[in-house]
Amino acid sequence: MRLVIFLAWVVLFSGCGYAPASYYAKNVLGDSVSTEVVISMEDPQNTVIIKDAVDEAVITKFRTALVSKKLSKTHLKISIASVLFTPLRYDTNGYVITYRTTVIMHIDRSVGETTSSYSTRGMYDFSIEPNAIISDQARFEAIRQGAQKGIDSFIAQVAAQGASSK
């Protein structure tokens, strides 16, 4: 009987060893991160939206401090490769009613003298009224959501590095 209780106690308190992706990503990135988004001369408004999305992701998903470049352990330099709007669905009259936004970013992660490069992509689908143009608000929201998903992809890549180094 004691053996059964002991084994139950060991199984109950030993845990499965699961850790979320943000845990492994934080191990790679460290406790302090700085970000820099390279301004796109073709579309500077998108750059501001993506900068805000990146900073939000660093704080909420990595659970780390956002600091200046001088004080950071890790520096992320993000450049926008492209922002694409692709029609996905049409109504019976041939008007586009659903678009897919694809945000493609290039991220350089610098820790000291070492730099690693990543390419990431985030997609977001949204609907518009038939025979309407994409409003600035819908466009900005689609780009923000696409950038967030691109950052999620980056987190997965960094977490995989962190998990494999354990």
C-alpha positions in Angstrom: 0.0 0.0 0.0 2.8 2.4 0.8 4.4 1.7 -2.5 1.2 2.6 -4.3 0.9 5.9 -2.4 4.6 6.6 -3.0 4.3 6.0 -6.8 1.1 8.1 -7.0 2.9 10.9 -5.2 5.9 10.7 -7.5 3.7 10.7 -10.6 1.6 13.6 -9.3 4.5 15.9 -8.4 7.0 15.0 -11.0 5.2 16.9 -13.8 5.5 16.3 -17.5 8.2 18.8 -18.2 6.0 21.0 -20.5 7.1 24.6 -21.0 5.4 27.1 -23.2 7.2 28.5 -26.3 7.6 31.9 -24.7 9.8 30.2 -22.0 12.2 28.8 -24.5 12.1 32.1 -26.6 12.9 34.1 -23.4 15.9 31.9 -22.7 17.2 32.7 -26.2 16.4 36.5 -26.0 17.2 37.2 -22.4 15.6 39.5 -19.9 16.1 42.8 -21.9 15.3 43.4 -25.5 15.5 46.4 -27.8 13.7 46.8 -31.1 14.4 48.7 -34.2 12.1 48.8 -37.3 13.7 49.9 -40.5 11.4 52.5 -42.0 10.2 51.6 -45.5 10.3 54.6 -47.8 7.6 53.2 -49.9 5.1 52.8 -47.0 6.2 54.6 -43.8 2.7 54.3 -42.2 3.0 50.5 -42.2 6.4 50.7 -40.5 4.8 52.5 -37.5 2.0 49.9 -37.2 4.6 47.1 -37.4 6.8 48.8 -34.8 3.9 49.0 -32.4 3.0 45.4 -33.0 6.6 44.2 -32.5 6.9 46.2 -29.2 3.6 44.8 -27.9 4.7 41.3 -28.8 8.0 41.7 -27.0 6.3 42.8 -23.8 3.3 40.4 -23.8 4.6 37.3 -25.5 8.3 37.2 -24.4 7.4 38.7 -21.0 10.6 40.6 -21.1 11.6 44.3 -20.6 11.8 46.6 -23.6 14.8 48.8 -23.1 17.2 51.0 -25.1 19.7 49.4 -27.4 22.6 50.3 -25.0 21.0 48.4 -22.1 19.6 45.4 -23.9 21.0 41.9 -24.0 19.3 41.2 -27.4 18.6 43.7 -30.2 16.0 42.9 -32.8 16.2 44.8 -36.1 13.1 44.3 -38.2 12.7 45.3 -41.8 9.5 44.9 -43.9 10.1 42.9 -47.0 6.6 43.4 -48.3 2.9 43.9 -47.5 0.6 42.2 -49.9 -3.2 42.3 -50.3 -4.5 39.3 -52.2 -8.2 38.8 -53.2 -9.5 35.6 -51.8 -13.3 35.6 -52.4 -15.6 37.3 -54.8 -19.4 37.8 -54.7 -21.7 36.7 -57.5 -21.1 40.0 -59.3 -17.4 39.5 -59.3 -16.6 42.1 -56.6 -13.9 41.2 -54.1 -15.4 40.6 -50.6 -12.4 38.9 -48.8 -8.7 39.8 -48.9 -5.7 38.2 -47.4 -3.0 40.5 -46.0 0.5 39.0 -46.0 3.2 40.8 -44.1 6.7 39.5 -44.8 9.5 40.6 -42.4 13.2 40.1 -42.1 14.5 40.0 -38.5 18.1 40.2 -37.4 18.7 39.1 -33.7 21.9 40.4 -32.3 23.4 39.2 -29.0 26.8 40.8 -28.5 28.8 40.2 -31.7 26.6 37.3 -32.9 23.8 38.0 -35.3 21.1 35.5 -36.5 18.8 36.2 -39.3 15.2 35.1 -39.6 12.5 35.5 -42.3 8.9 35.5 -41.1 5.5 35.9 -42.6 2.1 36.6 -41.1 -1.2 36.4 -42.8 -4.6 37.9 -41.9 -7.9 37.5 -43.8 -10.6 40.2 -43.7 -13.9 41.0 -45.4 -15.1 44.2 -47.1 -18.4 45.2 -48.5 -18.9 44.3 -52.2 -17.8 47.1 -54.6 -16.0 48.9 -51.8 -12.4 49.9 -51.4 -10.3 48.9 -48.4 -10.5 51.7 -45.8 -7.4 52.9 -44.1 -8.6 51.6 -40.8 -9.3 48.1 -42.2 -5.9 48.2 -44.0 -4.0 49.3 -40.8 -5.8 46.6 -38.7 -5.0 43.9 -41.3 -1.3 44.9 -41.4 -1.2 45.0 -37.6 -2.7 41.5 -37.3 -0.5 40.2 -40.0 2.6 41.6 -38.3 1.5 40.0 -35.0 1.2 36.7 -36.7 4.6 37.2 -38.2 6.0 37.8 -34.8 4.3 34.7 -33.5 6.1 32.8 -36.3 9.4 34.4 -35.2 8.7 33.3 -31.6 8.2 29.8 -32.8 11.6 29.8 -34.6 13.4 31.3 -31.6 11.6 28.8 -29.2 12.7 25.9 -31.4 16.3 27.2 -31.1 15.9 27.5 -27.3 14.4 24.0 -26.9 17.1 22.4 -29.0 19.8 24.0 -27.0 18.5 22.5 -23.7 
